[in-house]
């Protein structure tokens, strides 16, 4: 009897490398981890990482978390994040990633929308008590049964995962490894509002393949991931790319320029994956002398309409790959040519790598009838973005289901070349500090400031927009945003008028 083909999961990819080279270095913590979390940096081999994953997975099983239930994770870019995600998958759980800068109200909404059974966080991140934030959000989420944390001085009632890793692994659960099973839930903000976006393992792996093949990342590479992992792009660019190349994943909690350069040189990193504007700031004529080990730079554009106007990349020893991000809908990449300028992106199917004939199709780019950019392909969760059904009685003939996701980004075709030109972000949405908000939310925040106060979103090359107010309004801004349940990290940013939020 022929066995049906089963696509791999993230844990399958990890165990393949584990069997081949158990003592090779797998994970490297940020050098400044002690400042960020109070933990000393860790260096783990595949065998050591597997032991920690086994212990965490056993704890999740012994805690009574049913297979296919949701576990929410709000962690910084450290090895604890990677270990927790892989442990959850090994226990047959679905991971919901919660951005660090979310408000209390958004945390609660996400936990309730996904019916999460548990939440995992860090005791403190950059001086902010995330353990307290998790406990307060869990108190308002009926489905939460377990609150777990890494670090010291955890609140009463929160399970210590540091203690779990220190003891031998316990109960294991047999889980069918099938890439078609749900792996993660991320969250997007569209014109219709806040929505969870579920994805299977193969979708995450497809996103990682689209990047690694387009950038030509070699097997066994040391990858420096300096992009916040709390999104589809963040997981695909760090976890998936690392597991596909079977090398070493070095992590950087964004952003400290000197620490990042020190990490790249200390670990002899081959690949840097970071927000595109940040990566381009590093790309001057001295890059080869400052970071000689780099062979690939992947820049992730949260604002893809800015790619065409970006500056030329002038570091030929480390070619630059533009990765266009469209919220949680999907992505595509295009490696720059010898002149260092962005290459034209044509509509239709695109392979990975893009210019190689006969390469596997990574996805398809199209223009919708509304003049916006649409995506389809293995990484695009079409069902999550399905338009609402028409009111009953509007038509007697059922409309065919849409087979693409409308990203909402305004786009057109360039007449001379036929290439896609992305001209504007979705209307009604503002990106602040890399997070998307409805424009109406900004108006509500401004209204809370009171008469005569100023709160506005100003253009910013790194984060696309930043919130700024007059110096005398900063105290009122912090107070008003706290009333709305805004995360303290975002409120504290108002102390520096020029700092991005």
C-alpha positions in Angstrom: 0.0 0.0 0.0 1.3 3.4 -0.9 1.7 5.8 2.1 0.4 9.3 1.5 3.1 11.9 1.3 3.3 13.9 4.5 4.9 17.3 4.5 7.4 18.1 7.2 6.8 20.2 10.3 9.2 22.6 12.0 10.0 20.0 14.6 10.7 17.4 11.8 13.3 19.8 10.3 14.9 20.3 13.7 15.2 16.6 14.4 16.7 15.9 11.0 19.6 18.3 11.8 19.7 16.9 15.4 20.3 13.4 14.1 23.0 14.5 11.7 25.0 16.8 14.0 23.8 16.7 17.6 26.8 18.6 19.0 26.8 21.4 16.5 25.9 24.9 17.8 22.1 25.5 17.3 21.2 28.7 19.2 23.0 31.8 20.4 21.5 34.4 22.7 21.9 38.2 22.3 25.1 39.4 24.0 23.1 42.0 25.9 20.5 39.5 27.1 21.3 40.2 30.8 20.3 43.9 30.3 17.1 42.9 28.4 15.8 40.1 30.6 18.2 39.6 33.6 19.3 36.2 32.2 22.9 35.4 31.2 23.3 34.7 27.4 23.1 31.0 26.5 24.9 29.0 23.8 23.1 25.7 23.0 24.0 22.7 20.8 21.2 20.8 19.0 21.4 18.1 21.7 21.1 20.6 24.5 18.2 22.4 22.8 16.5 19.1 22.2 16.7 18.3 26.0 15.2 21.6 26.8 12.5 21.2 24.2 11.7 17.7 25.6 11.3 19.1 29.1 9.1 22.0 28.1 7.0 19.7 25.9 6.5 17.2 28.7 5.4 20.0 31.1 2.8 21.2 28.6 1.5 17.6 28.3 1.5 17.0 32.1 -0.3 20.3 32.6 -3.3 18.9 30.8 -3.1 21.0 27.7 -5.0 19.0 25.0 -3.5 18.3 21.6 -4.4 21.1 19.1 -5.2 23.6 21.8 -3.7 27.1 21.6 -0.8 28.4 23.7 0.0 32.1 23.6 3.6 33.3 23.6 4.9 36.8 24.4 8.7 36.6 24.6 11.7 38.7 23.4 14.0 37.5 20.7 16.0 35.1 22.8 16.5 31.3 22.9 13.5 30.9 25.2 11.2 31.9 22.3 12.6 29.3 19.9 12.6 26.6 22.6 9.0 27.3 23.6 7.7 27.3 20.0 9.3 24.0 19.1 8.3 22.5 22.5 4.6 23.5 21.8 4.7 21.9 18.4 6.2 18.8 19.8 3.4 18.6 22.3 0.9 19.0 19.4 -0.1 22.6 20.4 -0.8 25.6 18.2 1.3 28.8 19.0 -0.3 32.2 19.1 2.4 34.9 18.9 1.7 38.1 20.9 3.7 41.3 20.0 5.6 42.8 22.9 4.2 46.3 22.4 0.6 45.3 22.6 -1.9 47.0 24.9 -3.6 45.1 27.7 -6.9 45.3 25.7 -5.3 43.7 22.7 -3.8 40.9 24.7 -7.1 40.1 26.3 -8.9 40.2 22.9 -6.3 37.9 21.4 -6.5 35.4 24.2 -10.3 35.4 24.0 -10.5 35.2 20.2 -8.2 32.2 20.0 -9.5 30.5 23.2 -5.9 30.1 24.4 -5.4 27.6 27.2 -2.0 28.9 28.4 0.3 31.9 28.1 4.1 32.0 28.3 6.0 35.2 28.9 9.3 36.6 30.4 9.4 38.0 34.0 10.8 41.4 32.7 11.8 42.8 29.3 13.7 46.1 29.3 12.6 46.7 32.9 8.8 46.2 32.2 7.1 43.4 34.2 5.6 41.2 31.5 4.7 38.7 34.1 2.2 41.1 35.6 0.8 42.0 32.2 0.2 38.3 31.5 -1.4 37.7 34.8 -3.8 40.6 34.4 -4.7 39.6 30.8 -5.2 36.0 31.8 -7.6 37.1 34.6 -9.9 38.5 31.9 -9.6 35.5 29.5 -12.0 32.7 30.5 -10.1 30.0 28.6 -6.7 30.5 30.2 -5.7 27.7 32.6 -2.0 28.1 32.9 0.3 31.2 33.1 4.0 30.3 32.7 7.1 32.4 32.7 10.9 32.5 32.4 12.9 34.5 34.9 13.0 35.3 38.6 10.5 37.0 41.0 7.5 35.5 39.1 4.1 36.4 40.6 2.3 33.8 42.8 0.4 31.4 40.6 2.8 31.6 37.6 4.7 28.4 36.8 8.5 28.8 36.4 9.8 27.3 33.1 13.4 27.8 34.2 12.7 25.1 36.9 11.0 22.9 34.2 14.2 23.0 32.1 16.3 22.1 35.0 14.6 18.8 35.7 14.6 15.6 33.5 12.0 15.4 30.8 8.7 13.7 31.8 5.7 12.5 29.9 5.8 12.5 26.1 2.8 12.5 23.8 2.7 10.8 20.4 2.0 13.5 17.8 1.5 12.9 14.1 4.1 15.1 12.3 2.2 16.5 9.4 2.9 19.9 7.9 -0.7 20.4 7.0 -1.6 20.8 10.7 -2.1 24.2 12.3 1.2 25.6 13.6 0.7 29.3 14.5 -1.8 32.1 14.8 -0.6 35.7 14.2 -2.7 38.8 14.3 -3.3 41.4 11.7 -5.1 44.8 11.5 -7.1 45.4 8.4 -9.7 47.9 7.3 -12.3 45.6 8.8 -10.5 45.5 12.1 -8.5 43.1 14.2 -8.3 39.5 13.0 -6.4 36.3 13.9 -4.6 34.6 11.0 -4.0 30.8 11.5 -1.3 29.0 9.4 -0.1 25.4 9.0 3.5 24.3 9.2 3.9 24.2 5.4 2.9 27.8 5.0 5.7 28.9 7.4 8.2 26.7 5.7 7.1 28.1 2.3 7.8 31.6 3.6 11.2 30.6 4.9 12.0 28.9 1.5 11.0 32.0 -0.4 13.6 34.0 1.5 16.4 31.5 1.8 16.3 30.4 -1.8 16.0 33.9 -3.2 19.0 35.1 -1.0 21.0 31.9 -1.7 21.7 31.0 1.9 24.1 28.1 2.1 23.5 25.0 4.2 25.0 25.2 7.6 25.1 29.0 7.7 25.1 31.1 10.8 22.1 33.3 10.6 21.7 36.5 12.6 18.0 37.3 13.1 17.4 40.8 14.3 13.7 41.0 13.4 11.0 40.8 16.0 9.6 37.2 15.8 6.0 38.0 16.8 4.5 37.7 13.2 4.5 35.4 10.2 7.5 37.3 8.7 9.3 37.1 12.0 8.9 33.4 12.4 9.6 32.6 8.7 12.8 34.8 8.7 14.2 33.4 11.9 12.9 29.9 12.8 12.0 28.6 9.4 15.2 29.9 7.6 17.4 28.5 10.4 15.8 25.1 10.3 15.9 24.9 6.5 19.6 25.7 6.4 20.4 23.4 9.3 23.0 25.9 10.7 23.2 28.2 13.7 20.6 30.8 14.7 22.0 33.9 16.5 19.4 36.2 18.0 19.4 40.0 18.5 16.7 41.8 20.5 16.2 45.0 18.4 18.1 47.2 18.3 21.6 48.2 19.5 24.0 48.9 16.6 27.2 48.3 18.5 26.0 45.1 20.1 24.7 43.8 16.8 28.0 44.4 15.0 29.8 42.8 17.9 27.5 39.7 17.7 28.0 39.3 14.0 31.8 39.4 14.3 31.9 37.3 17.4 29.8 34.5 15.9 31.1 35.0 12.3 27.6 35.3 11.0 27.1 34.6 7.3 23.6 36.1 7.0 21.9 39.1 8.6 18.1 39.3 8.6 16.8 42.7 9.8 14.3 45.5 9.0 15.3 46.8 5.6 15.8 50.5 6.7 18.0 49.3 9.6 20.0 47.0 7.5 20.6 49.7 4.9 22.1 52.0 7.5 24.8 49.4 8.0 25.5 49.0 4.3 28.2 51.6 3.7 31.5 51.3 1.9 33.2 50.0 5.0 30.9 47.1 5.6 33.4 44.5 4.2 36.0 45.7 6.7 33.7 46.0 9.7 31.8 42.7 9.2 33.9 40.6 6.9 32.0 37.3 7.6 28.7 38.5 6.1 27.7 37.0 2.8 24.0 37.8 2.6 21.8 40.6 3.9 18.0 40.2 3.9 16.0 43.4 4.4 12.4 43.0 5.5 10.2 45.9 4.3 7.2 46.6 6.5 6.4 49.4 4.1 6.8 47.7 0.7 5.8 50.9 -1.1 9.2 52.4 -0.1 11.4 49.8 -1.8 11.5 51.4 -5.2 12.7 54.7 -3.7 15.4 53.1 -1.5 19.1 53.8 -1.9 21.5 51.6 -3.7 23.2 48.8 -1.8 27.0 49.4 -2.1 28.4 46.3 -0.3 29.0 43.8 -3.2 30.6 41.1 -0.9 27.1 40.7 0.8 24.3 41.0 -1.7 21.0 42.5 -0.5 17.6 40.8 -0.9 14.5 42.9 -0.6 11.6 41.1 1.1 8.2 42.8 0.7 5.9 42.3 3.7 2.1 42.7 3.5 1.0 42.4 7.1 0.2 38.8 7.9 -1.1 38.1 4.4 2.2 37.0 2.8 5.5 38.1 1.4 7.8 37.8 -1.6 11.5 38.5 -2.1 13.7 39.9 -4.9 17.6 39.8 -4.8 19.2 43.0 -6.0 21.5 43.0 -9.0 25.1 44.1 -9.4 24.1 47.8 -9.4 22.6 47.5 -5.9 19.2 48.8 -7.0 15.8 47.1 -6.4 14.9 44.9 -9.3 11.5 45.1 -11.1 8.9 42.7 -9.8 6.6 41.3 -12.5 3.0 40.2 -12.0 2.2 36.5 -12.2 3.8 33.4 -10.6 7.3 33.9 -9.1 9.8 31.2 -8.3 12.4 30.8 -5.6 15.0 31.8 -6.7 13.1 34.3 -8.9 15.4 34.4 -11.9 16.1 30.7 -12.2 14.2 28.9 -14.8 12.3 25.8 -13.6 12.5 26.9 -9.9 9.6 26.0 -7.6 6.7 28.4 -7.6 6.8 30.4 -4.3 3.6 32.3 -5.0 1.7 34.6 -7.4 1.4 38.4 -7.6 -1.7 40.0 -9.2 -3.6 43.2 -9.6 -7.1 43.1 -8.3 -10.0 44.8 -10.0 -9.9 47.5 -7.3 -6.3 48.5 -8.3 -4.7 46.8 -5.3 -2.1 44.1 -5.0 -3.3 40.5 -4.4 -1.3 37.5 -3.4 -1.9 33.7 -3.7 0.3 30.7 -3.1 1.3 28.2 -0.4 2.2 30.8 2.2 -1.0 32.9 1.8 -3.9 32.0 4.2 -6.8 32.8 1.9 -9.5 31.7 4.3 -8.4 34.0 7.0 -9.0 37.0 4.7 -12.1 35.8 3.0 -14.6 38.7 2.4 -17.8 38.6 4.4 -20.7 36.9 2.6 -23.2 39.2 0.9 -26.5 39.8 2.7 -29.2 37.2 2.2 -31.4 38.0 -0.8 -28.8 40.2 -2.6 -28.3 37.6 -5.3 -29.7 34.2 -6.2 -26.4 33.0 -7.7 -23.6 32.0 -5.3 -20.4 34.0 -6.0 -17.3 32.0 -6.6 -14.9 31.9 -3.7 -11.9 34.3 -3.9 -8.7 32.4 -4.5 -6.3 35.3 -3.5 -5.9 37.7 -0.6 -6.3 41.4 -1.3 -3.5 43.1 0.6 -5.1 46.5 0.3 -1.9 48.1 -1.0 -2.6 50.3 -3.9 -0.6 49.2 -7.0 -0.4 49.7 -10.8 1.6 48.4 -13.7 4.5 50.3 -15.1 3.8 50.8 -18.8 7.3 50.6 -20.2 8.4 47.5 -18.2 5.1 45.9 -17.1 6.4 45.7 -13.5 4.3 46.0 -10.4 4.5 49.4 -8.7 3.2 49.5 -5.1 2.1 53.1 -4.5 0.4 53.3 -1.1 -0.4 51.4 2.0 -4.0 50.3 2.9 -6.3 53.1 3.6 -7.5 53.6 7.1 -4.4 51.9 8.6 -1.4 53.5 10.2 1.9 51.7 11.0 3.6 53.0 14.1 6.9 51.4 15.3 6.3 48.4 13.1 2.8 47.7 14.4 -0.4 48.4 12.5 -3.3 50.4 14.0 -6.6 51.7 12.6 -6.3 55.5 12.0 -9.5 55.9 14.1 -7.5 54.7 17.1 -5.0 57.5 16.7 -7.9 60.0 16.7 -9.3 58.4 19.9 -5.9 58.7 21.6 -5.7 62.3 20.5 -9.2 63.0 21.9 -8.2 61.7 25.3 -5.3 64.2 25.5 -7.7 67.1 26.0 -8.1 70.5 24.3 -5.0 72.1 23.0 -2.8 69.0 23.2 -0.9 67.7 20.2 -0.4 64.0 19.2 0.5 63.3 15.6 2.0 60.5 13.5 5.2 61.8 11.7 7.0 60.0 8.9 10.0 57.9 10.0 12.4 56.0 7.8 12.8 53.1 10.1 9.3 52.5 11.4 7.3 54.4 8.7 5.6 56.6 11.4 6.2 57.6 15.0 3.9 59.2 17.5 5.1 62.6 18.7 3.7 65.3 20.9 4.8 68.6 22.3 7.0 68.4 25.4 4.3 69.9 27.7 1.8 67.3 26.5 4.0 64.2 27.2 2.7 63.7 30.7 -0.9 63.9 29.5 -0.1 61.6 26.6 1.3 58.9 28.9 -1.7 59.3 31.3 -4.3 59.1 28.5 -2.7 56.2 26.7 -2.4 54.3 30.1 -6.2 54.8 30.5 -6.6 53.1 27.1 -4.6 50.1 28.4 -1.5 50.9 26.3 1.6 48.8 27.0 4.0 50.7 29.3 6.8 50.3 26.7 4.8 52.5 24.3 3.9 55.0 26.9 7.5 55.4 28.1 8.6 56.2 24.6 6.8 59.6 24.9 9.5 60.7 27.3 11.7 61.2 24.3 9.9 63.4 21.8 12.0 62.1 18.9 11.8 58.4 19.8 9.8 56.0 17.6 6.8 54.2 19.2 
